[in-house]
Amino acid sequence: VMGGRETGKTRLISSLIPAICKELNIEASKVAYIFAEDLNGKNIAEIASKLAGGFLVIENANQLSQETADELDEVMNGNTKGMIVILEDEKIGMRKLIARYPKLAKKFTSMINIPVFTNDELVNFAKIYTRENGYTIDQMAMLSLYNLISTSQKEDQPMNIGAVKDIIDSAIAKSRGGLRKLISKKKVNQDGYLVLYEKDFN
């Protein structure tokens, strides 16, 4: 799984695991997330036996040492009771990994490349994330959010999910504080969601 910084790679993986389990009709009792640099120097065979039949997610995979990559390759040839290994990194890191360890790379059958998101996709994500937090965005606030995202888009550093989460988190924090809380009308819509207004995004 590869994509830019803060593009929701780990979030995607955590949604992917239950989907894989359903698809393959397996019980994922064991899931381990570990950074490649923490995996270097560890006993891979021991880790694999503990995770037999489960999932090993290696984050910042490009940081794997030659020795660890070789060990992992060897362990994956053995009986892991169907252990699934997921590598995660930014695109450039993943390309380096594939170039450095072609033998290990050949073991992986699927590649997920997270694209750069459009403004519409980011606004859509914002709506979902807001709802997950028990809030909804008023129409004028939605325009403010759209503007915020558009003006923050830069060619060399596109807006990402992490930045959108920060915008929503600070709007939620703003809506909770201050004098307005004491004097405002009940800010709950008919579906029971608290409402974020334009001023929460200023």
Order of alpha helices (4+ residues) and beta strands (2+ residues): alpha-beta-alpha-alpha-beta-alpha-beta-alpha-alpha-alpha-beta-alpha-alpha-alpha-beta
